[in-house]
Amino acid sequence: MIRAKTIMTENVVTVNEAASLKEAANLMLNKHVSTLMVAKDSKPIAILTENDIVRGFISKKAGKVKDVMSKNFLAINPETAYIFIIKKLKEEKIRLFPVIQNNKLVGIITETDIVDATRDFTRFHQIMQEVILTVFGLVTAFFLFFFSPLGQSLRSSLA
């Protein structure tokens, strides 16, 4: 069974809740990510998205990460089943899963990670189907030849 640890991204970009929104925005730009985990002592406490930053800049009341971060997220562990993650993505529209082990942030699974994993699993499945069909075709051809009149005459001439 496929587990979270096989599809998670290990190097999670984090930000402190006391950081300014400008610092967080610059961090997102420099690291090429659209979401940051807000962490305290290596433990995730919230999520900060691009939308949160935009909302903070528009409101002009919010200047710090703690003013706009979202504390609603679903943390999972490295052994969480892939099917559970897909179910939460579909049913609850959760697009980001921090991966926690021993109360520490060890990875993150984003919607992109899920799409990539699904594509990889589909590609593997297609390759396996092609291998099975090739083997079946070769075995079928062998038996058709072996039991054909030509195959029988070759066997009898060799004996």
N, C-alpha and C positions, 0 to 999 in steps of 0.2 A: 504494500500500500504506500502511496506517495504521501510524504509528510512535509510540513511547512519548512523544515530545515533544508530540504532539497531545492526549494524555489526562492527562498528569502534572499534579500540583499543584506550582506553582513555589515558593510560600512555605512551606518546610519548617520545622516547629518542632523546634528542636534543644535538647539539654541537654548539659552537661559531665559527664563521668564522676565528677567529684569532688563533684557536687551531692548534697544529701541526698534521700532518697526523698520526704520531705515537700515539698521544693521542686519535685521532679519532678511529684508528684501535683497540687500547686497550679497548675503550668504547664499540665498537661493540662486541668484544670478551667477555667482562664482562657481557654485557646485552643480549647476544645471539640474536643479530639482524644483518641484512645484509644491512640496510639502516638507515641513520641518517637524521633527519631534521636539517637544519642549521637555527637557530632562532636568532632574535634580538628583545629584549623586548617582548618576547612571541609571536612574529609574524614570521611565516616562510618566509625565504628569498631565500632558496635553498635546494637542496637535495644532500646528499653525499652517494654514494653507495660503495660497496666493489671494484667494477671495477674502480671507480674514484681514490680510494686510491692506488690500484695496478698501475694504469696509472701514478699517482704522484710519486710513488717510482721508477718506471722504468725510467721516464724522468729525475729524479734527479734535475730538475729545480724547481719542486714544493715541498715546504716543509710545506705549510699551507693549511688548508681546503679551504680557499678562492681561492687558485690557481687552484683547480680541481673541485669545486662544480658546480652543474648544476642549473641554475636559471630557467630552463624550467620545469614547473610542473603545474598540473591542481588542483587548490584548489576547494573544494566543501564545502557546508554548511551541518549541521546535517539533514536538511530536504530534501536533494537531494535524488531522487528516485533511488532505487536499479537497476532498468532497465537502467537508464542513465549511471550508473557506469559500468554495464556489457557491454553496447554499446561502451563506450569509451575504455574499456579493449580490446574488440574484434577489433574495427575499427582502433583505433589509437595506440594500443599496450601500453597504459598507465598502469603501474603495481602498481602505488602507488598514493594515493589520500590523501593529507593533508586535514583535516576537520577544517574549520575556522568558528568561531562565534564571533561577535563583535571584529573583527580584532585580535583575539587570537587563537592560536592553541589549539584545544580541543580534537583532536583525529587524527587517521590515519587509512586508509583502505589500506591493502596490498593485493596482489594477494592471499595469504594464507587465509586472512579473507573472501575473495569472494568465494574461493573454499569451506571453512568450512560452510559458510552461504548457499551456493547452496546445499551442502550435507545435511544440517539440513532441508532445505525446501523440498528436495526430500524425506527424511525420513518421515517427517510429512505428505506429500502427500500420501506416501505408506500406512501409518497407517490409514489415513482417508479412503483410498480406501478399506482396509481390514475391517474397521468398517462398511462401507456402504454395502459391499458384505455380511457380516455376518448378518446384520439387514435384508437385502433383502432376504437372504436365510431362516432366521427364519420366516419372514412374509409369504413367499411362502410356506414353510412347513406347517404353521398353516392353511392357506387357502386350501391347497391341502387336508389336513386331515379333516378340517371342512366340506368341500363339498364332501368328499368321502363317499361311502356307510357305512363304519364303523363310521365315524363322524356323519352321519345322524341317524344311529341306536342308537348311544349314546345320541344324542340330544332328540330323540323321547322317549327313555326309561327314561330320566330324567324329562320329562314333564308330 
